[in-house]
């Protein structure tokens, strides 16, 4: 595979323009954002298999629709828009949330952790995702966008149709809900 | 998560935020899946030409259709302009024309209208047919906002050059630009506020929203004040300039706060305020208007509170979804008319599902005046309501507004291009007081 050495220095908007005709430009965009999209789906589905499937669907749709990206906002917010539609379709097609237990399905890849610690971390992630489903949707979504997908507050604001300050407030309130109302808080206390 | 965002969180939430961040870091995508998907995408990209979207397919025939309609309209206009129209017996004067003529001739709705759009600030020309930038030399950087002094004689412009805040002041014609703060070290400035006597500014920066800055209107006596709570919306001075009112958050609550500048004691006015620009002080600074959102009752309330007595009046309510799990419409651009008799604001979701509302300050009515519109402001004579809709600035004849009839509206001008694309939430209109 030929790597275009100038691509890593290009910004997303320029890459997206190049990606209309050059698959390597799209590959660079994919490498930059695959982790954000995967974590976005993992936070919503709580299941590695579903998150991988939805990540594939998101990038295939992005590849096919790259010409419709007009650069009026950041590329990542456009991509998250596709991801959220795929996620909504996924849940619409299911009567309920995933049936596979979250702790059994999550994949924590941390070579530096011992098996016990890795299992404990897996349980914590399980509780975190469970806890996110118990707080209000807009607060959870702001946390997912900024913590899981690593968007800035301004970018998350564009996705959610809210101002930067409103996103900060949603995160602050969402974290307070997690701290005071959910089992994730208990997990914190035991540490 | 970016470090700035983490540091801006309240201290109580930082441990859980760090924990959450550390757990998320462990959620790694398997390398095999990553490579497989990349290979699959590359194969797909090489073997299939990107499909044309319906938009691309439709653009040509639709374009020809529009061109044909334009040609017919042009021909129709040309024919009508050659044949003089005969006045019909008993024809009534068209109110739209008379309203527009009065505006263009400067008989009503006088004084310039300022506009912040696309990281630039503009003023209307004399006959109000177009907007002209106030910073043609681009010395203020990326312009974020403007603020009229309460006497209408000066206009402050807030901008940033590579993240360093600038404040410039100009006269009401926009032709004497003077720096107050230039390339300051306060960080990125979003907005500022004048004191009622026009002698002082206050401002805050998004990088450190627990610090308030004060500076004299001539640029001297720069003072920095550390607060125990976060500023989330631009503070406003109370009439005596001793206190400020703003949308913020302490360790327990978020909402509308009053803070004493000398001593920094705080008072929570309402913890139901959720929008940063849903606050406005009356022209005489004796009352504060704000919009509360009661998720339990499912209503947004426009409230006017008398400063000093804490007496509150609900001017009107609007329905919102009930419950904590709902995403709520946002209120913005709340402002008073110069005579303090009415208020306007916009309310809704996004730029298009949003309407402009007009309320009487005596509590006698709250009406929805324009759909798909935002950034309202009332002229100093109270006769015009300016607002933005569909990338144009409109004027509405406020003397004919009632809940049962349609008022005359004219297009003032198209929104100018600006310096860069910005979100509609950064757009703002402000008539000279």
Interface residues (C-beta under 8 A of the other chain):
Chain A: X1 X20 X23 X26 X27 X30 X31 X34 X35 X38 X39 X42 X52 X55 X56 X59 X60 X63 X64 X65 X66 X67 X68 X72 X106 X107 X108 X109 X110 X121 X124 X125 X128 X136 X137 X138 X143 X146 X147 X148 X150 X152 X153 X157 X158 X160 X161 X162 X163 X164 X165 X166 X168 X169 X171 X172 X173 X175 X176 X178 X179 X184 X185 X188 X191
Chain B: X1 X2 X5 X8 X9 X10 X12 X13 X15 X16 X17 X19 X20 X21 X23 X24 X26 X27 X28 X29 X30 X33 X34 X37 X38 X40 X41 X42 X44 X45 X46 X50 X51 X52 X53 X55 X56 X206 X232 X233 X247 X249 X254 X274 X275 X276 X324 X325 X326 X327 X330 X349 X350 X421 X423 X425
